[in-house]
């Protein structure tokens, strides 16, 4: 099996683990910096080059596309898709997941519960937006923010109005969400692969911080999901059309609420906290969905012949 991991940094934990998991199966694994790729489009013919040399067609790709490079990265993923290459996360699904507003609209249509969210333009009245959101305390999220950056908790309506007016004055797109106090700064990250839960951890924000992101100083531990949490995570992954994803939920009085569905979830936190081989589960998912190409099978036979010689 020939697998390309589309990643800008081969030294990242997640990328290294995926390489290890693939090589343990005897597969040909190659890390490809997708920003160094170029594509050729001709009548009835599609090619992709890496540092000026045409890449052999792989059996599957694992996209690890950075949020700031979504447009270019998904263009490369789409090109592989057009070449009939299996991808664990499709280009359209990646784009959907990166758009926080679009994600919530999709989840809502599928009747998946989430915190009440309001989106309005800078022409709107801050007072009206606050009222629609249910009043303070509120969480304000910049649409383009990642890893907890650009997320602000405002505890009074006066503070909310000041912050909204400031952001609207800079023409920043914001989501305004209800604050779930009973979550107490914690959330649950669930890894879903091929429609099945393969691991879950509970993340707790640093003292005094309502954000639970590990990049913001939070801690993590293995978490045993309730039946409702498991069903919600699987439904969210299905709604977004993602074969591999991380579903972030927070506990509430009305049950688990989905905050985000991540198309390139990091593996370090969840593998460390659960002691599970998540990278291996992703490789199993590929094996279940891909038949190795004739070229790959021929190379495998040659290796066996050489060993027996």
C-alpha positions, 0 to 999 in steps of 0.5 A: 500500500502506498500512502501519502500523508499531506503534512507540512511538518514530518516532525509533528507528533501526529505525522510521525505516529501515522508514519510509524503505524503505516510502516508497521504494516509494511506499507510505503509511507511518504510525507508530502508538504502539500504547499510544495505540490503543483498540479497539471490539468489537461483533457482527460488527464490529471497529474500532481508534481512534488518539487517538479517531479511527478508523484506516482499515484498513491492508494490513499492520502491522509490530509493534515491540512493547516487551518491557514492553508485550507484553500490550497490544501483542499485543492490538492486533496480534491485533485487526488480525489479526481484521480480516484485516490481514497482520502480519509477526509474529503476536500468538501468535508474539510472546507465545511469543518473549517467554516464554524458557521457552516458547520453549526448550520449543518449540525442544526439541520441534522438535529444535533444539539449545540449551544445557542448561537447568533451570527450578525453583521457589523450593521446589527445592534449589539444590544439586539445580538445580546438579547437574541443570544439570551443575555450575559454571560456570553462567549464570543468567537472569531470565525477564523480563530483556532485552538482557543485563540479568538475566544472571549468570555464576557460576563456582563451585558455591558462588557458584551456590548463593549466587546461587540462594538469593538469587533464590529468596528473592525469588521470582524466576523463573530459568533455569539454563543450562550455560556454553559456554566455547568461545563466548568471549563471542561469539554470532551474530545471524541475521535471518530474513525469510519463511523466508530468511536476509537477514543475519548478524552476529557479536557479541563481548562487551566485554572481561571480559564474557561477554555479547555484547549490543550494549546491553552494550558489545559489538561486531559484524561481518558473519558468513558463516554455515556451512550448519549455522548457516543451517539452524538459524536458519531452523528456529528461526524456523519453529518459533516461527512468526515471519515476521520475527525475529532468531535468536541462536546461540552456537558450540559444540563440538557446533554452533550452539546457539540462545539466543533468537528475537527477534520485534522485532530491532533493525536498526541493528547488523546493517545497519551491520555488514553494509551490507545493506538489511534494512528493504527485505527486510521490505518485500519480504516484505510485497509478496510476501504482500499484495495492496493494497486497492481504496482503496490502488489507487484512491489510487495511480491518482489520484496517477498521473493527477495527475502526468500532468495 
